[in-house]
Amino acid sequence: MTAPTAESAKGATAPLPPGGTLRVAIIGNPNTGKTTLFNALTGLRQRVGNFAGVTVERVEGAFKGPDGQRVAVLDLPGSYSLSAGSPDEQIALDVLLQRDADRWRPDVVLVVIDASHLERNLFLAGQVIELGVPVVVALNQIDVATAQGISIDVPELSHELGVQVIPTVAKRGEGLDPLKSALVRAGTLPLPERRFRLPADVQRALAPVEQCLLREGLHPSAAGMEALRLLGVQRTEPHLAQVPDLRDEVVAAAEKLRGAGYTPARLESEIRYAWIADVVGRTVTRTSHESVSFSDRVDRVVLHRVWGPLIFLLLMAVVFQAVFTWAAPLMDGIEVLIGALGGAVAERIPEGDLRSLVEGGLFGGVGSVLVFLPQIAILFAFITLLEHSGYMARAAFLMDRVMRRVGLHGKRFIPMRSGYACAVPGVMATRTIEDPKDRLATIMVVPLMSCSARLPVYTLLIGAFVPATALLPGLTLQGATMLGMYLLGTVTALLVAAVFKRTLLKGPVRPMILELPPYRWPSLWSLLVSVWQRCALFLRRAGTVILALSIVLWAMATYPKASVDASLPEEVQAEQQLEYSLLGRVGKAIEPAVRPLGYDWKIGVSIAASFAAREVFVSTMGTIYGVGGENEAALSEKLRAEVDPNTGQRRYTPLVAIGLMVFYVYALMCISTVAVTVREAGGGGVGWRWAGIQFAYMLALAWVAAWLVYAGGRALGFGG
């Protein structure tokens, strides 16, 4: 039926490390359940980082094979093909072609395909099969295909592809054992190769390109795949610019094919889809089933012009109300535990600076942030649930109607939505945007989306100064205030994007093409893994950045020692020491800049410290107020009780709290976001220039907005 491109590779097998670690790269289209399968295979044995030299996220895990062999798994970015149209796909291609010795070199490639969308998924699978490495195909979501009346002859599909095909249902863990066995066994089987024959004139035109690729060290089969791929991407492929001889051969081949009546840019798609149609015709049988699917029926309501946005707002309100209501008992428990632990430790330490460090620096700084862990977990549980169920793709579709008016389309909401978790992956997610101006405009506004690092700030201030007054059944003023902060950032991001798209980054609005995955119940295990990863990241930050800064801030608040009158009340002595300390002096220098906003020097220095990480605002305030000992009041109680000794009035009021939250909605107080903006906006001087514009406009916006809240509130009689 088929013939290999390179006869020399026929029957070859890949050498695998005997008794060593088997390296498996996993790849697949978006929405195939690839990440769910990765989580099911590796569980909590994962680590997250970046590929060397780039900001593309690298997620790696491991599991034990049936024979006890360790299997390392690399989750490659989701890709529709190996066209390398984005940095994501370029990384996947470089890993699979083994072009970079500094990056992961797979022994086996696991291709995850959606059984209910076989035609679309086989394009990528066909490309990977030609790479000259062992391949295993996971035919995932086979239960969804069956429910849709799709029957797949798995043995015949395996024969047509020339690789092992294992049916799986990742969310229920079905097929994992056969899949693990297939991965271990893959290295003992003949290497897969191209499953169709090119027309003779096409093969002759591409032969010089293949020879050039063979000289680079590519496997003969991979050279055939790459030669065909390069025809369609010759204008955008960075590798061609690095190898002039290869570029010349590709241009010459394209000219020959045009002369023979072919369109080089479409040739690979035409040939592969003709082969795919033949494979599907041999392996797939469709039986009658209901004409309107469950997802279609739900979408009639969820995507309605009126009900759709209302449902979206209702879901967001439920999320933020749950952040307060569900987390409260857990937060109270953690607060009591930290207080008791801090008191127990302090009792064993003599009075002095060391005891002060433990109480104020460690338990006061880090402990005041750890209290918010339950809220972080609940927020990410909801976000992950909405993403894995398929709803977030609908949210992007709904946002398209709004975003198109500001010069962007709804697909740009996907990286902006990632900003709710953290601006860093949100900025990195813009690499999937093809248009450079659209990408840069999105980068400039992603930090306006309220990230999880702002959550402790919002929660502290809302819990201290906003009453839990019921507004609607199940919705209190606290939950509504939290929702308002998130909506404020989102609406502002759209308005600022409109300004950029009409000025510095003017360009046409492209049409949106977005795949809406079917609704599905998320895997509980995958949900738990995702939430644990985010909580672990929060804990690592609390145990490193926040701990280190808490110690530094404690030292700044303790030294130099002031000569105070011992006859004064302890509270007055503590206030005098704090103002005399290095921290107090820095705060007093900052105070003139924040006094018009209603802030004192304590808030000013806490804002400055939070540039390292926004959560540091809470830990700094905790350090200043010495929260953490057994008999210490909670930080929120301390803030409510704080009195200005000069006026006798409350130092912090609801108006000050609202203004401070608005400040944090807008201010770019995150050095990590600045760093990733520099890299993603072009690096070097160009990246620094855009990062500088981003930081300056957000800081100016934050100051002006907070001043308007404070000054406007006072003018309306709400008090200072």
MOQUI-V83813 format. One record per pair of residues at least 24 apart in sequence whose ideal C-beta (glycine too) atoms are under 6 Angstrom apart, sorted by sequence separation. I is the first residue (numbers start at 1). J is the second residue. D is the distance in Angstrom with one decimal. If there is no record, write none. Layout:
I;J;D / I;J;D
This chain:
109;133;5.5 / 115;139;5.0 / 423;447;4.4 / 458;482;5.8 / 557;581;5.1 / 116;141;6.0 / 142;167;4.4 / 108;134;4.6 / 109;135;5.0 / 110;136;5.2 / 111;137;5.0 / 112;138;4.8 / 115;141;5.3 / 137;163;5.7 / 139;165;5.5 / 143;169;5.0 / 556;582;4.4 / 557;583;4.3 / 114;141;5.4 / 115;142;4.6 / 415;442;5.8 / 419;446;4.5 / 458;485;5.6 / 556;583;3.8 / 668;695;5.0 / 112;140;5.3 / 116;144;4.8 / 135;163;4.6 / 136;164;5.0 / 137;165;4.6 / 138;166;5.6 / 139;167;4.7 / 140;168;4.9 / 193;221;4.8 / 423;451;5.3 / 116;145;4.3 / 163;192;4.9 / 338;367;4.0 / 420;449;5.5 / 422;451;5.1 / 74;104;5.0 / 115;145;3.8 / 138;168;4.9 / 140;170;5.5 / 162;192;4.7 / 194;224;6.0 / 412;442;5.0 / 416;446;5.7 / 419;449;3.3 / 668;698;4.2 / 42;73;5.7 / 56;87;5.7 / 421;452;5.8 / 667;698;6.0 / 116;148;5.6 / 419;451;6.0 / 666;698;5.6 / 667;699;5.8 / 162;195;5.9 / 212;245;5.9 / 231;264;4.3 / 232;265;5.0 / 416;449;5.6 / 212;246;4.8 / 56;91;4.8 / 96;131;5.4 / 450;485;5.8 / 666;701;4.5 / 667;702;3.8 / 231;267;5.6 / 232;268;5.3 / 335;371;5.2 / 450;486;4.9 / 666;702;3.7 / 38;75;4.6 / 115;152;6.0 / 212;249;5.1 / 334;371;5.2 / 450;489;4.6 / 663;702;4.7 / 666;705;5.7 / 51;91;5.7 / 209;249;4.7 / 228;268;5.0 / 331;371;5.4 / 449;489;5.4 / 138;179;5.9 / 208;249;4.8 / 209;250;5.7 / 448;489;4.9 / 81;123;5.7 / 81;124;5.4 / 331;374;5.5 / 662;705;5.1 / 663;706;4.1 / 209;253;5.3 / 330;374;3.8 / 448;492;5.4 / 449;493;6.0 / 662;706;5.3 / 82;127;4.8 / 448;493;4.0 / 136;182;4.8 / 22;69;5.9 / 24;71;5.9 / 26;73;5.9 / 136;183;5.5 / 206;253;5.6 / 327;374;4.0 / 659;706;4.5 / 662;709;5.3 / 30;78;4.0 / 205;253;4.6 / 327;375;4.5 / 445;493;4.1 / 21;70;4.8 / 22;71;4.7 / 23;72;5.1 / 24;73;4.9 / 25;74;4.8 / 26;75;5.4 / 27;76;4.5 / 52;102;5.1 / 136;186;5.3 / 659;709;4.1 / 21;72;5.2 / 25;76;5.6 / 29;80;5.5 / 205;256;4.2 / 327;378;5.5 / 445;496;5.1 / 658;709;5.8 / 659;710;4.5 / 134;186;3.8 / 205;257;5.2 / 323;375;4.9 / 326;378;5.6 / 445;497;4.8 / 134;187;5.3 / 323;378;5.5 / 614;669;5.4 / 322;378;5.8 / 323;379;5.7 / 441;497;5.4 / 444;500;5.8 / 135;192;5.2 / 598;656;4.6 / 611;669;5.1 / 655;713;4.3 / 132;191;5.9 / 201;260;5.1 / 441;500;4.5 / 610;669;4.8 / 612;671;5.9 / 441;501;5.5 / 611;671;5.8 / 597;659;5.9 / 129;192;4.6 / 319;382;4.5 / 549;612;5.9 / 655;718;5.1 / 130;194;4.9 / 441;505;4.7 / 27;92;6.0 / 440;505;5.7 / 653;719;5.9 / 545;612;6.0 / 549;616;5.4 / 553;620;5.6 / 437;505;4.3 / 545;613;5.3 / 550;619;5.2 / 554;623;5.4 / 25;95;5.9 / 437;507;4.3 / 546;616;5.9 / 553;623;4.8 / 546;619;5.0 / 550;623;5.6 / 37;112;5.7 / 108;183;5.5 / 376;452;5.7 / 34;112;4.4 / 108;186;4.7 / 196;275;4.3 / 32;112;4.9 / 375;455;5.9 / 25;106;3.7 / 32;114;4.4 / 23;106;5.2 / 312;395;5.9 / 23;107;4.8 / 24;108;4.9 / 25;109;5.2 / 26;110;4.5 / 27;111;5.9 / 28;112;3.4 / 372;456;4.2 / 375;459;5.8 / 22;107;5.5 / 24;110;5.5 / 132;219;2.9 / 369;456;5.9 / 372;459;5.7 / 406;494;5.1 / 132;221;4.3 / 408;497;5.6 / 132;222;4.5 / 308;398;5.1 / 16;107;5.1 / 130;221;5.1 / 131;222;4.8 / 406;497;5.1 / 407;498;5.9 / 29;121;5.4 / 302;394;5.4 / 406;498;3.5 / 407;501;3.0 / 130;225;3.7 / 127;225;5.8 / 411;512;5.2 / 407;509;5.8 / 410;512;5.3 / 409;512;4.1 / 411;514;5.6 / 404;509;5.9 / 33;140;4.6 / 32;140;5.8 / 33;141;5.6 / 597;706;4.6 / 597;707;5.6 / 596;707;5.7 / 400;512;5.2 / 598;710;4.4 / 597;710;5.4 / 66;180;5.8 / 65;180;5.6 / 66;181;5.2 / 65;184;4.6 / 160;279;4.7 / 14;134;5.0 / 393;516;5.3 / 157;283;4.4 / 156;283;4.9 / 390;517;4.5 / 390;519;4.8 / 40;170;5.1 / 153;283;4.8 / 152;283;5.9 / 152;284;5.6 / 37;170;3.8 / 40;173;5.4 / 389;522;5.6 / 36;170;4.3 / 151;285;4.4 / 388;522;3.6 / 36;171;5.5 / 150;286;5.8 / 33;170;4.6 / 149;286;5.8 / 385;522;5.8 / 149;287;4.3 / 149;289;3.4 / 148;289;5.8 / 384;527;5.5 / 126;272;5.5 / 384;530;4.5 / 123;272;5.6 / 83;233;5.5 / 381;531;5.1 / 380;531;5.1 / 122;276;4.6 / 321;475;5.5 / 324;478;5.1 / 377;531;5.6 / 380;534;4.4 / 324;479;5.6 / 119;276;5.7 / 317;475;5.8 / 321;479;3.4 / 377;535;5.3 / 460;618;5.5 / 24;183;5.7 / 320;479;5.0 / 456;615;5.1 / 454;614;5.5 / 457;617;5.3 / 119;280;5.6 / 453;614;3.9 / 118;280;5.9 / 320;482;4.1 / 376;538;5.2 / 453;615;5.3 / 456;618;4.7 / 320;483;4.7 / 317;483;5.4 / 316;483;5.8 / 16;187;3.6 / 370;542;5.8 / 464;636;3.7 / 14;187;5.2 / 369;542;5.3 / 463;636;5.2 / 464;639;5.1 / 366;542;5.5 / 464;640;5.5 / 485;661;5.7 / 489;665;4.8 / 369;546;5.6 / 488;665;5.3 / 11;190;5.1 / 12;191;4.9 / 366;546;5.6 / 485;665;5.6 / 366;547;5.3 / 366;550;5.6 / 365;550;2.7 / 4;193;3.9 / 5;194;4.6 / 361;550;5.0 / 465;654;4.4 / 4;194;5.8 / 361;551;5.1 / 465;657;4.0 / 2;195;4.5 / 361;554;3.2 / 2;196;5.6 / 3;197;4.8 / 360;554;5.5 / 461;657;4.2 / 357;554;5.6 / 461;661;5.5 / 458;661;5.8 / 457;664;5.1 / 454;664;5.4 / 9;220;4.9 / 8;220;5.5 / 9;221;5.1 / 6;220;2.9 / 6;221;5.3 / 5;221;5.8 / 5;224;3.3 / 298;519;5.9 / 447;668;5.2 / 295;518;4.4 / 295;519;4.9 / 447;673;5.3 / 443;680;5.8 / 443;681;5.8 / 369;615;5.1 / 424;672;5.3 / 369;618;5.3 / 424;673;6.0 / 427;676;5.0 / 368;618;5.4 / 369;619;5.0 / 423;673;4.4 / 427;677;5.9 / 444;694;5.4 / 368;619;5.7 / 424;676;5.0 / 427;680;5.4 / 365;619;4.0 / 368;622;3.1 / 365;622;5.2 / 364;622;4.5 / 365;623;4.4 / 364;623;5.2 / 368;627;5.3 / 367;628;5.0 / 364;626;5.4 / 360;623;5.6 / 364;627;4.7 / 364;628;3.7 / 363;628;3.0 / 360;626;4.4 / 368;635;5.2 / 359;628;5.2 / 359;629;4.6 / 346;629;5.8 / 342;628;4.3 / 343;629;5.5 / 342;629;5.3 / 343;630;2.1 / 339;630;5.6 / 335;634;6.0 / 87;431;4.2 / 88;432;5.9 / 86;431;5.6 / 86;432;4.9 / 171;523;3.6 / 55;428;4.9 / 31;517;3.9 / 36;523;5.1 / 39;526;4.3 / 36;526;4.6 / 39;529;4.5 / 55;676;5.9 / 55;679;5.4
